[in-house]
């Protein structure tokens, strides 16, 4: 086996987009510091023929303002990328360049991209980290992972899981057919997440306002909010239950929940709220449980994220414009800590946090970008640890005092692939289905409406090819259709 190292650089002046079609090897897309488009490759070649020019498999051309890159399949690499000495590709693009990349069977990874980013894979994974801008992802058969990204997101999935952490921006739109969708530490003014077959898990950081919508056909919808988050949620389910933890129904104090419900035409609807204003949340399921959980750790994680943003702004400060970013990050971190202080009743804890906040402000306000930033970042890090550790203790005490026997508790870390949890979910869903089929708790008109909805659903599944004609016939007979 021989390793061929390829190094190609292309001028990007006068262009705004890089378009990549990759049939060669696993691809890493990153940021170029040279202002050029840089292609680097390490290709493990079987049966290498001396004199072969591997660069001939890299086709690069220009069309309008787009630099087009076609990476040709090399038969000698067909199995090498699966082994320990697998081939690798790197394409680095200038800051702000729009990127379009497509692959059939090879993973794509993007890191540090700022701008428009569109990735499409058919039978491979997509992975993004530290990217920002307009992000459009389409994956047909493979996993999709995102971490520490911000912007406007449009994600389309067919068969594969979505796992995301620390996403933020104005808009998020996720549409999945088959696979779990899990988003942790998300912060969006508007989010719409839909799934056909699989769990939806969404953990939101504290927000003053926003609109969140979740639709699931066959699977659990679980939402986790901050303990002090004001919201109004409208939850609807045809076959399933609605479960809420974090504050007692009818409480008039801070953290109290208000709830009212009704059942109409076989659909159960509940409107659950805390406080005034805040998030507007809509949840609809066909066959699945809806769960809402309040978690004080979200407030702590929010503070921690803002402190990390502040550290990053300080570490990157090299001029007066950067100092504006530092001041903005300080204001954002200050607001997060002050909000956390406002939710705590113990005076000693409030004084401790206020003192730590004062030290943080004094440290950052005295920072000069002309000096070394390492010491300031270290001090901010120490103060941030003090604040988050204090909040952690506060929320731990609150949780311990709320662990009453018989009250269902959720931590946001359940794995519905575990047999016990999955078994419980199936039991509840089946029991609810049987109860509906037997007409328990329903009037004759309600049972007739449920049967009619079931018949329509069965015919839709038949038409889309999800069940056979024989299966449809058996199901229709079971409900008398």
C-alpha positions in Angstrom: 0.0 0.0 0.0 1.2 3.5 -0.8 0.1 6.9 0.6 -0.3 9.6 -2.0 -0.2 13.2 -0.5 -2.0 15.8 -2.6 -1.8 19.6 -2.1 -3.8 21.9 -4.4 -4.5 25.7 -3.9 -7.0 27.8 -5.9 -7.5 31.5 -6.1 -11.0 32.6 -4.7 -10.9 36.3 -5.7 -14.2 37.3 -7.3 -16.0 34.2 -6.1 -18.5 33.6 -3.3 -19.4 29.9 -3.4 -17.6 26.6 -3.2 -19.5 23.6 -4.6 -18.2 20.1 -3.8 -19.3 16.7 -5.1 -17.3 14.0 -3.3 -17.0 10.3 -4.5 -13.4 9.8 -3.2 -12.9 9.6 0.6 -14.2 11.0 3.9 -14.3 14.7 3.7 -13.4 17.4 6.3 -14.5 21.0 5.4 -12.8 23.8 7.4 -11.7 27.4 7.2 -8.8 28.6 5.2 -6.5 31.4 6.6 -4.8 32.1 3.3 -7.8 33.5 1.4 -7.5 30.6 -1.1 -9.4 27.3 -1.4 -7.0 24.7 -0.2 -7.3 21.0 -1.0 -5.3 18.5 1.0 -5.5 14.7 0.7 -3.9 11.6 2.1 -4.9 8.7 -0.1 -4.1 5.1 0.8 -3.6 3.4 -2.6 -3.7 -0.4 -3.2 -1.8 -1.7 -6.2 -0.3 1.7 -6.9 1.1 2.1 -10.4 4.4 4.2 -10.5 4.0 7.4 -12.5 0.2 7.7 -11.8 -0.8 11.3 -11.1 -3.5 11.2 -8.4 -4.2 14.9 -9.0 -6.0 13.9 -12.2 -8.9 12.7 -10.0 -9.4 16.2 -8.7 -11.5 18.2 -11.1 -11.8 21.9 -10.3 -13.4 24.6 -12.5 -15.2 27.9 -12.2 -18.8 28.8 -13.2 -19.9 32.3 -12.5 -19.0 33.1 -8.9 -18.8 29.4 -8.0 -15.6 27.3 -7.7 -16.8 23.7 -8.5 -14.8 20.8 -7.2 -15.5 17.2 -8.3 -13.6 14.5 -6.4 -13.6 11.4 -8.6 -14.0 7.9 -7.2 -10.7 6.0 -7.3 -11.3 2.2 -7.4 -8.1 1.5 -5.4 -9.6 3.4 -2.5 -12.8 1.4 -2.5 -12.0 -0.3 0.8 -9.1 1.7 2.2 -11.3 4.4 3.9 -12.9 1.7 6.1 -9.6 0.5 7.7 -7.1 2.0 10.2 -5.1 3.6 7.4 -8.1 5.1 5.7 -7.8 7.9 3.2 -8.8 11.5 4.2 -9.7 14.7 2.4 -9.6 18.3 3.6 -11.0 21.3 1.8 -10.5 24.6 3.5 -12.5 27.7 2.3 -12.1 31.4 3.0 -14.2 33.0 5.8 -17.7 33.9 4.6 -17.7 31.7 1.5 -20.9 29.8 0.9 -20.4 26.0 0.9 -22.4 23.3 -0.9 -21.3 19.7 -0.5 -22.8 16.4 -1.6 -21.8 12.8 -1.1 -23.3 9.4 -1.8 -21.7 7.0 0.6 -19.0 8.9 2.4 -19.1 11.0 5.7 -18.9 14.8 5.6 -17.6 16.8 8.5 -17.7 20.6 8.6 -16.0 22.7 11.3 -15.5 26.4 11.9 -17.5 27.5 8.8 -19.2 30.9 8.9 -21.7 31.6 6.1 -24.2 29.6 4.1 -23.7 25.8 4.4 -25.7 23.2 2.6 -24.7 19.5 3.0 -26.5 16.5 1.4 -25.6 12.9 2.0 -27.4 9.7 0.8 -25.7 6.9 2.8 -23.3 8.5 5.2 -23.0 10.7 8.2 -23.0 14.4 8.6 -21.2 16.1 11.4 -21.0 19.9 12.1 -19.1 21.8 14.9 -18.6 25.5 15.6 -20.4 26.5 12.4 -22.7 29.6 12.0 -24.9 31.0 9.3 -27.7 29.6 7.1 -27.3 25.8 7.6 -29.3 23.4 5.4 -28.8 19.7 5.9 -30.3 16.7 4.1 -29.5 13.2 5.0 -31.3 10.1 3.6 -29.6 7.2 5.4 -27.1 8.1 8.0 -26.6 9.9 11.4 -26.5 13.7 11.7 -24.7 15.4 14.6 -24.3 19.1 15.4 -22.4 20.8 18.3 -22.0 24.5 19.2 -23.6 25.9 16.0 -25.7 29.0 15.5 -27.8 30.5 12.8 -30.9 29.5 10.8 -31.3 25.7 10.4 -33.3 23.6 8.0 -32.8 19.9 8.4 -34.4 17.1 6.4 -33.9 13.4 7.5 -35.3 10.2 6.2 -33.7 7.3 8.1 -31.2 8.1 10.8 -30.8 9.8 14.2 -30.3 13.5 14.8 -28.2 14.5 17.8 -27.5 18.1 18.5 -26.1 20.1 21.4 -25.7 23.9 22.0 -27.6 25.1 19.0 -28.9 28.7 18.9 -30.4 31.1 16.4 -33.6 32.7 15.1 -35.1 29.7 13.4 -34.9 25.9 13.5 -36.8 23.5 11.3 -36.4 19.8 11.5 -38.4 17.2 9.6 -37.6 13.5 10.1 -39.2 10.3 9.0 -37.6 7.5 10.9 -35.2 8.0 13.8 -34.8 9.7 17.1 -34.4 13.5 17.2 -32.5 14.9 20.2 -31.6 18.5 20.8 -29.9 19.6 24.0 -29.2 23.1 25.2 -31.1 24.7 22.4 -32.0 28.4 22.2 -34.3 29.4 19.3 -36.9 32.1 19.0 -38.8 29.9 16.6 -38.5 26.1 16.3 -40.6 23.5 14.4 -39.7 19.8 14.8 -41.7 17.0 13.3 -41.1 13.3 13.2 -43.0 10.3 11.9 -41.5 7.3 13.8 -39.1 8.1 16.7 -38.6 10.1 19.9 -38.4 13.9 19.9 -36.4 15.3 22.8 -35.9 19.1 23.0 -34.2 20.9 25.9 -34.6 24.6 25.8 -32.4 27.2 27.5 -34.2 30.1 29.2 -35.9 32.5 26.7 -38.0 35.6 27.2 -40.3 34.7 24.3 -40.5 32.4 21.4 -42.7 29.9 19.4 -42.0 26.2 19.6 -43.9 23.6 17.7 -43.5 19.8 17.9 -45.4 17.2 15.8 -44.9 13.4 16.2 -46.9 10.5 14.7 -45.5 7.5 16.5 -43.2 8.3 19.4 -42.6 10.2 22.6 -42.3 14.0 22.7 -40.3 15.1 25.7 -39.6 18.8 26.4 -37.3 20.1 29.1 -37.5 23.8 30.2 -35.8 25.9 32.8 -37.4 26.0 36.2 -38.2 29.7 36.0 -39.3 29.6 32.3 -42.7 31.2 31.7 -44.6 29.4 29.0 -48.0 28.3 27.7 -48.2 24.9 26.1 -51.0 23.4 24.1 -50.7 19.6 24.0 -52.9 17.3 21.9 -52.7 13.5 21.6 -55.0 11.0 20.0 -53.6 7.8 21.6 -51.3 8.5 24.5 -50.9 10.5 27.7 -49.7 14.0 28.8 -47.3 14.1 31.7 -45.9 17.2 33.5 -43.4 17.5 36.3 -41.8 20.6 37.9 -44.3 22.7 40.0 -47.7 21.5 41.1 -50.9 22.2 39.3 -52.8 25.1 40.8 -49.8 26.5 42.6 -50.0 30.3 42.8 -46.4 30.8 43.8 -43.3 31.0 41.6 -42.9 27.9 39.5 -46.6 27.0 39.9 -48.4 25.4 36.9 -51.9 26.0 35.7 -53.7 23.4 33.6 -57.0 22.9 31.9 -58.0 20.1 29.6 -60.8 18.6 27.4 -61.4 15.7 25.1 -63.2 16.2 21.8 -63.6 13.7 19.0 -61.2 11.3 20.6 -58.4 14.0 20.9 -57.2 14.9 24.3 -56.1 18.5 24.6 -54.5 20.2 27.6 -53.3 23.8 28.0 -50.6 24.1 30.6 -48.9 27.4 31.6 -46.5 29.0 34.1 -46.4 32.7 34.7 -47.2 35.4 32.1 -45.7 35.6 28.6 -42.7 33.6 27.8 -42.7 30.7 25.3 -45.7 29.6 23.2 -45.5 25.8 22.8 -47.6 23.5 20.6 -47.3 19.7 20.8 -49.3 17.2 18.8 -49.0 13.4 18.7 -50.9 10.6 17.1 -49.6 7.6 19.0 -47.2 8.8 21.7 -46.7 10.2 25.2 -46.1 14.0 25.7 -43.8 14.8 28.6 -42.9 18.2 30.0 -40.1 18.6 32.6 -38.7 21.6 34.4 -34.9 21.4 35.2 -33.0 24.0 37.1 -29.8 22.8 35.5 -30.9 24.6 32.3 -30.4 27.9 34.1 -27.0 26.8 35.2 -26.0 25.6 31.8 -27.2 28.9 30.3 -25.0 30.9 32.6 -22.1 28.5 31.9 -22.6 29.0 28.1 -22.6 32.8 28.4 -19.4 32.7 30.5 -17.7 30.5 27.8 -18.8 33.0 25.2 -17.2 35.7 27.2 -14.0 33.8 27.5 -13.9 33.2 23.8 -14.5 36.9 23.1 -11.6 37.9 25.4 -9.3 35.2 23.9 -10.0 36.5 20.3 -9.7 40.2 21.1 -7.0 41.9 19.0 -8.5 45.3 18.3 -11.1 47.9 19.3 -13.9 46.2 17.3 -13.3 43.0 19.2 -13.6 44.9 22.5 -17.2 45.7 21.5 -17.8 42.0 21.3 -16.2 41.5 24.7 -18.5 44.2 26.2 -21.5 42.6 24.6 -20.5 39.2 25.9 -20.1 40.6 29.4 -23.5 42.2 29.3 -25.0 38.9 28.2 -23.3 37.0 30.9 -24.3 39.6 33.5 -27.9 39.4 32.5 -27.9 35.6 32.7 -26.4 35.6 36.3 -28.7 38.4 37.4 -31.7 36.4 36.2 -30.5 33.3 38.1 -30.0 35.5 41.2 -33.6 36.7 40.9 -34.9 33.2 41.1 -33.2 32.4 44.4 -34.7 33.2 47.8 -31.7 32.5 50.1 -30.0 35.8 50.9 -26.6 34.3 51.5 -26.6 32.6 48.2 -27.7 35.7 46.4 -25.0 37.7 48.1 -22.4 35.1 47.1 -23.5 35.2 43.5 -23.7 39.0 43.5 -20.1 39.2 44.8 -18.9 36.8 42.1 -20.7 38.8 39.4 -19.0 42.0 40.7 -15.6 40.4 40.5 -16.4 39.2 36.9 -17.4 42.7 35.8 -14.4 44.3 37.4 -12.0 41.8 35.8 -13.4 42.2 32.3 -13.9 46.0 32.4 -10.2 46.3 33.3 -9.1 44.1 30.4 -7.0 45.7 27.6 -6.6 43.8 24.4 -3.0 45.1 24.1 -2.1 43.0 27.1 -2.0 39.2 27.3 -5.5 37.7 27.6 -4.5 34.4 29.2 -4.6 35.7 32.8 -8.0 37.4 32.3 -9.4 34.3 30.7 -8.2 32.2 33.6 -9.7 34.6 36.1 -13.1 34.6 34.2 -12.9 30.8 34.1 -12.4 30.6 37.9 -15.3 33.1 38.6 -17.5 31.2 36.2 -16.8 27.9 38.0 -17.7 29.6 41.3 -21.0 30.8 39.9 -22.0 27.5 38.2 -21.0 25.4 41.2 -23.1 27.6 43.5 -26.1 27.3 41.2 -25.6 23.6 40.9 -25.8 23.2 44.7 -29.0 25.4 44.8 -30.7 23.3 42.1 -29.6 20.1 43.7 -31.2 21.0 47.0 -34.4 22.1 45.2 -34.5 18.8 43.3 -33.9 16.7 46.5 -36.8 18.5 48.3 -39.1 17.9 45.3 -38.4 14.2 45.1 -41.7 13.1 46.7 -42.6 9.4 46.6 -44.8 8.6 43.7 -44.0 11.7 41.7 -42.5 10.9 38.3 -39.1 12.5 37.8 -37.2 13.0 34.6 -33.6 14.2 34.2 -33.5 14.7 30.5 -31.1 11.8 30.1 -33.5 8.9 29.5 -32.5 6.6 26.7 -35.6 5.2 25.1 -33.6 2.4 23.5 -33.2 0.9 27.0 -35.6 -2.1 27.3 -37.2 -1.1 30.6 -38.1 2.4 29.5 -39.2 1.3 26.0 -41.3 -1.4 27.6 -43.0 1.1 29.8 -43.7 3.4 26.9 -45.1 0.5 24.8 -47.3 -0.7 27.8 -48.8 2.8 28.2 -49.4 3.3 24.5 -51.0 -0.2 24.1 -53.2 0.2 27.2 -54.4 3.6 25.9 -55.1 2.1 22.5 -57.0 -0.8 23.9 -59.0 1.5 26.1 -59.9 3.6 23.1 -60.8 0.6 21.0 -63.1 -0.7 23.7 -64.7 2.7 24.0 -63.8 3.2 27.7 -64.5 6.7 28.8 -66.0 7.7 25.4 -69.6 8.5 24.4 -71.0 6.7 21.3 -70.4 9.8 19.1 -66.8 10.0 20.4 -66.2 6.3 19.7 -67.6 6.7 16.2 -65.2 9.7 15.6 -62.2 7.6 16.9 -63.1 4.7 14.6 -63.5 7.0 11.6 -60.1 8.6 12.3 -58.6 5.1 12.6 -60.0 4.1 9.2 -58.6 7.2 7.6 -55.2 6.5 9.1 -55.2 2.9 8.0 -56.0 3.9 4.4 -53.3 6.6 4.4 -50.8 4.0 5.6 -51.9 1.6 2.8 -51.7 4.3 0.2 -48.1 5.3 1.2 -47.0 1.7 1.2 -46.4 1.4 5.0 -48.7 -1.6 5.3 -49.9 -4.2 2.8 -53.5 -4.7 1.6 -53.9 -7.8 3.7 -52.7 -5.9 6.8 -55.1 -3.0 6.1 -58.0 -5.5 5.7 -57.3 -7.1 9.1 -57.0 -3.7 10.8 -60.3 -2.4 9.2 -62.1 -5.6 10.3 -60.8 -5.1 13.9 -62.6 -1.7 14.1 -65.6 -2.8 12.2 -64.6 -1.0 8.9 
